[in-house]
């Protein structure tokens, strides 16, 4: 198994980089939904996949 991973490391790296890029584009191009909805939960998964962490995240809660 380790041999398979090392021999295909370029493909694996390309796939991981592609997932991060697409998730980042989706996060940057959409409004943050309220966190208690289904879309809010899906949005959290996209934030995780796009490596959006810390103060870079939006809460989705409307503040006056």
Secondary structure as GFF3:
##gff-version 3
##sequence-region A 1 64
A	DSSP	alpha_helix	2	7	.	.	.	ID=ss1
A	DSSP	alpha_helix	9	29	.	.	.	ID=ss2
A	DSSP	alpha_helix	38	49	.	.	.	ID=ss3
A	DSSP	three_ten_helix	54	56	.	.	.	ID=ss4
###
